[in-house]
Amino acid sequence: MSAHEVGAVVAERTVELTRESLVRYAGASGDFNPIHYRDDVATRVGLPGVLAHGMLTMGLAVETIVEWLGDSGRILEYGVRFTRPVVVDAESGATVHVVAKVGAVEETALRVDLTVRAADTVVLGKAQVRVRIPE
């Protein structure tokens, strides 16, 4: 199957997140909301535990296709729906698995659909990236 055919898997990867990953991301992004590093705060506001930042999850997902693209400048559009949080356990962390498949072929672009799972649950819905086909 060609990388320009609907259904072709173009990239796949697994990322292990730890609490340290969340602290590093908080420092880089400036998002120091305590739900991303304190269990007591997360549970007090009704969450199942400390959560990965949504934008961290979104960034990890799209980064999966960058090597395949060869140039991140080929990304034209990217959007997701946050469907479930990624809970990052203090001891075991969290495993995020991303599969990127061609979802549609246009004249000059492809739509790549990302399936993003953590703990066997889809965490990003309708995660789609439009990318320019190289000339």
Residue frames relative to the residue before (quaternion, step in Angstrom):
aa qw qx qy qz dx dy dz
M 1.0000 0.0000 0.0000 0.0000 0.00 0.00 0.00
S 0.4213 -0.7105 0.5138 0.2317 3.57 -0.90 0.98
A 0.5659 -0.6118 0.4391 0.3357 3.57 -1.17 0.63
H 0.6826 0.4417 -0.2948 0.5021 3.60 1.25 -0.04
E 0.5456 0.5887 -0.4099 0.4333 3.59 1.20 0.48
V 0.5570 -0.5960 0.4567 0.3548 3.55 -1.06 0.77
G 0.7756 0.3165 -0.2685 0.4756 3.53 -0.92 1.00
A 0.5284 0.6344 -0.4172 0.3799 3.61 1.21 -0.29
V 0.3337 -0.6998 0.5949 0.2121 3.56 -0.96 0.92
V 0.1560 -0.8253 0.5403 0.0515 3.58 -0.59 1.17
A 0.7962 -0.0283 0.0213 0.6040 3.60 1.19 -0.38
E 0.0195 0.7717 -0.6351 0.0286 3.52 -1.24 0.55
R 0.1677 0.7864 -0.5874 0.0910 3.57 -1.05 0.69
T 0.2768 -0.7162 0.6173 0.1715 3.48 -1.38 0.36
V 0.1095 -0.7867 0.6068 0.0294 3.56 -0.94 0.96
E 0.2484 -0.7474 0.5994 0.1427 3.55 -0.94 0.94
L 0.1431 -0.7822 0.6031 0.0629 3.57 -0.74 1.09
T 0.1057 -0.7640 0.6341 0.0551 3.54 -1.10 0.77
R 0.6681 -0.4455 0.3784 0.4604 3.55 -1.27 0.07
E 0.6037 0.5519 -0.3553 0.4524 3.59 1.07 -0.70
S 0.6038 0.5532 -0.3525 0.4531 3.61 1.03 -0.75
L 0.6708 0.5061 -0.2950 0.4548 3.56 0.97 -0.89
V 0.6422 0.5118 -0.3230 0.4704 3.58 1.00 -0.80
R 0.6446 0.5131 -0.3204 0.4674 3.58 0.96 -0.84
Y 0.6634 0.4930 -0.3096 0.4701 3.57 0.93 -0.87
A 0.6137 0.5448 -0.3482 0.4531 3.59 0.98 -0.79
G 0.6654 0.5038 -0.3014 0.4611 3.58 0.93 -0.87
A 0.6843 0.4826 -0.2838 0.4672 3.58 0.98 -0.84
S 0.7593 0.3984 -0.1997 0.4742 3.59 0.98 -0.87
G 0.4101 -0.7020 0.4799 0.3297 3.56 1.15 -0.59
D 0.5399 0.6060 -0.4057 0.4203 3.61 1.28 0.15
F 0.0313 0.8335 -0.5461 0.0783 3.56 -0.06 1.33
N 0.1862 0.7803 -0.5670 0.1872 3.58 1.07 0.71
P 0.4624 -0.7311 0.4235 0.2687 3.63 -0.66 1.04
I 0.5120 0.6214 -0.4460 0.3910 3.65 1.15 -0.14
H 0.6642 0.5046 -0.2966 0.4651 3.58 1.26 -0.32
Y 0.8143 0.1932 -0.1408 0.5289 3.61 1.20 0.07
R 0.7382 0.3623 -0.2378 0.5170 3.64 1.18 -0.15
D 0.4171 -0.7274 0.4971 0.2231 3.55 -0.61 1.19
D 0.6572 0.5326 -0.3285 0.4201 3.60 0.87 -0.88
V 0.6646 0.4827 -0.3047 0.4822 3.59 0.96 -0.80
A 0.6472 0.5326 -0.3208 0.4410 3.58 0.91 -0.93
T 0.7103 0.4369 -0.2756 0.4782 3.60 0.83 -0.92
R 0.6119 0.5625 -0.3551 0.4279 3.60 1.05 -0.66
V 0.7295 0.3827 -0.2404 0.5134 3.61 1.07 -0.63
G 0.6478 -0.5917 0.2937 0.3794 3.58 1.26 0.42
L 0.4873 0.6529 -0.4462 0.3703 3.59 1.20 0.32
P 0.5706 -0.6183 0.4160 0.3451 3.60 -1.16 0.48
G 0.7644 -0.2033 0.1412 0.5953 3.60 1.27 -0.13
V 0.7313 -0.3656 0.3094 0.4855 3.54 -1.31 -0.25
L 0.2214 -0.8054 0.5442 0.0788 3.55 -0.87 1.04
A 0.4794 -0.5981 0.5508 0.3304 3.54 -1.21 0.58
H 0.5613 -0.5781 0.4686 0.3622 3.56 -1.14 0.62
G 0.5391 -0.6358 0.4451 0.3270 3.57 -0.96 0.83
M 0.6798 0.4847 -0.2967 0.4636 3.57 0.93 -0.84
L 0.5787 0.5492 -0.3789 0.4690 3.60 1.16 -0.46
T 0.6560 0.5025 -0.3019 0.4754 3.57 0.91 -0.93
M 0.6537 0.5188 -0.3018 0.4608 3.56 0.94 -0.92
G 0.6765 0.4970 -0.2881 0.4609 3.58 0.95 -0.89
L 0.6358 0.5214 -0.3292 0.4643 3.58 0.98 -0.82
A 0.6434 0.5434 -0.3216 0.4328 3.55 1.00 -0.86
V 0.7291 0.4254 -0.2614 0.4681 3.60 0.71 -1.00
E 0.5811 0.5909 -0.3741 0.4162 3.59 1.10 -0.60
T 0.5227 0.6601 -0.3932 0.3693 3.57 1.20 -0.51
I 0.7544 0.3992 -0.2293 0.4680 3.62 0.95 -0.75
V 0.4569 0.7230 -0.4452 0.2651 3.62 1.19 -0.24
E 0.6515 0.5035 -0.3333 0.4593 3.62 0.86 -0.83
W 0.6435 0.5157 -0.3147 0.4700 3.59 0.97 -0.86
L 0.6687 0.4980 -0.3027 0.4617 3.59 0.95 -0.84
G 0.3124 -0.7600 0.5091 0.2560 3.56 0.98 -0.83
D 0.7830 0.0573 -0.0091 0.6194 3.57 1.25 -0.41
S 0.3473 -0.7647 0.5039 0.2018 3.58 -0.44 1.20
G 0.5343 0.6286 -0.3944 0.4048 3.59 1.26 -0.26
R 0.5725 0.5849 -0.3820 0.4292 3.60 1.25 -0.17
I 0.5318 0.6123 -0.4185 0.4088 3.61 1.24 -0.19
L 0.2147 -0.8038 0.5488 0.0812 3.56 -0.68 1.15
E 0.7859 -0.0449 0.0794 0.6115 3.59 1.00 -0.89
Y 0.0110 0.7782 -0.6279 0.0044 3.53 -1.22 0.56
G 0.1387 0.7898 -0.5877 0.1079 3.55 -0.87 0.94
V 0.0663 -0.7817 0.6196 0.0263 3.53 -1.21 0.60
R 0.2566 -0.6747 0.6495 0.2390 3.49 -1.43 0.07
F 0.3333 -0.7307 0.5555 0.2156 3.58 -0.79 0.97
T 0.1134 -0.8437 0.5241 0.0256 3.57 -0.46 1.22
R 0.7843 0.0034 0.0236 0.6200 3.60 1.07 -0.75
P 0.4574 -0.6795 0.4861 0.3047 3.58 -1.03 0.64
V 0.3855 -0.6558 0.5854 0.2804 3.55 -1.29 0.38
V 0.1979 -0.7823 0.5845 0.0853 3.56 -0.48 1.25
V 0.1546 -0.7944 0.5853 0.0484 3.56 -0.76 1.11
D 0.2848 -0.7884 0.5307 0.1250 3.54 -0.30 1.34
A 0.5781 -0.6170 0.4132 0.3382 3.58 -1.04 0.78
E 0.7482 0.3878 -0.2140 0.4940 3.60 1.01 -0.75
S 0.8182 0.2886 -0.1256 0.4812 3.56 0.69 -1.10
G 0.4052 -0.7221 0.4773 0.2942 3.61 1.21 -0.20
A 0.4113 -0.6606 0.5418 0.3175 3.54 -1.08 -0.82
T 0.2560 -0.7425 0.6004 0.1504 3.53 -1.13 0.72
V 0.1040 -0.7767 0.6205 0.0293 3.55 -0.81 1.08
H 0.0944 -0.7966 0.5969 0.0159 3.57 -0.77 1.08
V 0.0950 -0.8039 0.5871 0.0011 3.55 -0.85 1.05
V 0.0444 -0.7548 0.6542 0.0193 3.55 -1.03 0.91
A 0.1471 -0.7929 0.5896 0.0456 3.56 -0.84 1.06
K 0.0111 0.8002 -0.5967 0.0594 3.55 -0.72 1.15
V 0.5157 -0.5981 0.5067 0.3459 3.55 -1.17 0.58
G 0.1799 -0.8163 0.5450 0.0662 3.56 -0.71 1.12
A 0.7871 -0.0358 0.0463 0.6141 3.57 1.19 -0.59
V 0.2221 -0.7519 0.6084 0.1234 3.53 -1.20 0.65
E 0.1165 -0.7668 0.6301 0.0369 3.54 -0.88 1.07
E 0.7268 -0.4210 0.2932 0.4567 3.58 -1.25 0.00
T 0.8289 0.1419 -0.0431 0.5394 3.60 0.84 -0.95
A 0.7650 0.3034 -0.1704 0.5418 3.59 1.24 0.02
L 0.2627 -0.7108 0.6243 0.1899 3.51 -1.37 0.29
R 0.2547 -0.6941 0.6353 0.2232 3.53 -1.24 0.46
V 0.1459 -0.7763 0.6111 0.0522 3.53 -0.77 1.10
D 0.2165 -0.7734 0.5875 0.0991 3.56 -0.78 1.08
L 0.1967 -0.7834 0.5838 0.0828 3.55 -0.84 1.05
T 0.1429 -0.7387 0.6518 0.0949 3.55 -0.93 0.93
V 0.0448 -0.8168 0.5732 -0.0480 3.54 -0.51 1.24
R 0.0006 -0.8179 0.5713 -0.0677 3.57 -0.61 1.22
A 0.0030 0.7276 -0.6856 -0.0258 3.50 -1.29 0.61
A 0.8292 0.0246 -0.0736 0.5536 3.58 -0.87 0.98
D 0.6524 -0.5582 0.2875 0.4244 3.57 0.98 0.98
T 0.5996 0.5237 -0.3660 0.4819 3.59 1.20 0.52
V 0.4386 -0.6630 0.5324 0.2911 3.58 -0.96 0.83
V 0.1678 -0.8291 0.5305 0.0549 3.56 -0.65 1.14
L 0.7395 0.2253 -0.1845 0.6069 3.59 1.25 -0.28
G 0.1846 -0.7833 0.5857 0.0962 3.54 -0.76 1.03
K 0.8451 0.1083 -0.1037 0.5131 3.54 -1.19 0.61
A 0.2313 0.7608 -0.5592 0.2345 3.56 0.88 0.99
Q 0.1313 0.8110 -0.5462 0.1633 3.54 -0.28 1.31
V 0.1249 -0.7743 0.6193 0.0355 3.51 -1.08 0.89
R 0.1936 -0.7359 0.6336 0.1396 3.59 -0.90 0.91
V 0.0348 -0.8060 0.5903 -0.0264 3.53 -0.83 1.06
R 0.4841 -0.6521 0.5059 0.2908 3.52 -1.10 0.80
I 0.3993 -0.6753 0.5651 0.2551 3.57 -1.00 0.87
P 0.4725 -0.6798 0.4644 0.3144 3.62 -0.82 0.89
E 0.4815 -0.6862 0.4704 0.2757 3.54 -1.09 0.72
